[in-house]
Amino acid sequence: MTAIDRRFTFNFMVNSTQPSLDRTFSALADPTRRALLARLGEQDGLSVSALARPFAMSLPAVMKHLDVLSDAGLITRTKTGRTVSCRLSAGPMEEAMSWLAHYQQFWSGSLDRLAALLERD
Amino acid sequence: MTAIDRRFTFNFMVNSTQPSLDRTFSALADPTRRALLARLGEQDGLSVSALARPFAMSLPAVMKHLDVLSDAGLITRTKTGRTVSCRLSAGPMEEAMSWLAHYQQFWSGSLDRLAALLERD
C-alpha cells in the first residue's frame, strides 16, 4: 500500500462516519419519501396538501415523512400565511452520490450508463 | 404537463417503490457498514476476521452488519474450509446512483464535480 493509498484509506474511513450520510441514506430508504422527492423534482415549491394528494395515507403520516426529509436537509419548508410549501434541497444527495462514486470502478459498464444519464438531463 | 412528463412521472413513481432501493439505502445508512464496504473497496476478498479487525466491536456485531450488507446484495460471502471471505458486489450501488442521478440538475456545479470524481478513478 502506497502513501497515497493510506491517505485515501484514512480519508475514506473518516468520511464513512459522516452523520449527515446516515441521515441522507436513512431518509432515502423509504419508498414514500423517495416518491415525495420525485414529486418535488417534477414540481418544486408544492404546498404540503398538494404534495400529499396522490399518496394513499393520512396528511399527518405524510407530514412525518416530510419531517424526516427536512431533518436530512433534503427539503426546505417555508410558511406563507397558513400554507407551508416544500422545496427540494438536493445538496445531501450530491454528498451521497459522491460517496457512491468511489465505487463506480466496481460495477461494469457504469461509466457509459452514468454518462448517458447525465447527458439525458 | 406533457405526455412525456406524465410517462416520466409514472415511471418515476414506479421506480420509487423498488424494494431493492429500500434495502440498499437502509444498508448504507450505517457508518460501520459504509466503513466495511470501504475496506472491501480497498482490498477485496477479505476473510470476515481480517475485515472485522480494525473495528472496535465484537465479531458477532460485525457479522450482523455483514448480514445486512449481504441481504442488500452489497457483498457476497464464500466459504472455503473454515474461512468465510467477503467480496464487494457493487451492483445495488449502481442502482442507487442511477436514482440519485435524476436529481443532479437540482444541485449546483454537480456535473463538474462528478466528472472530476469519475475521471480521477
Interface residues (C-beta under 8 A of the other chain):
Chain A: D5 F8 T9 F12 M13 N15 S16 T17 Q18 P19 L21 D22 R23 F25 S26 L28 A29 D30 P31 R34 A35 L37 A38 G41 E42 P54 L88 A90 G91 M93 E94 A96 M97 S98 W99 L100 A101 H102 Y103 Q104 Q105 F106 W107 S110 L111 R113 L114 L117 L118 D121
Chain B: D5 F8 T9 F12 M13 N15 S16 T17 Q18 P19 L21 D22 R23 F25 S26 L28 A29 D30 P31 R34 A35 L37 A38 G41 E42 P54 L88 A90 G91 M93 E94 A96 M97 S98 W99 L100 A101 H102 Y103 Q104 Q105 F106 W107 S110 L111 R113 L114 L117 L118 D121
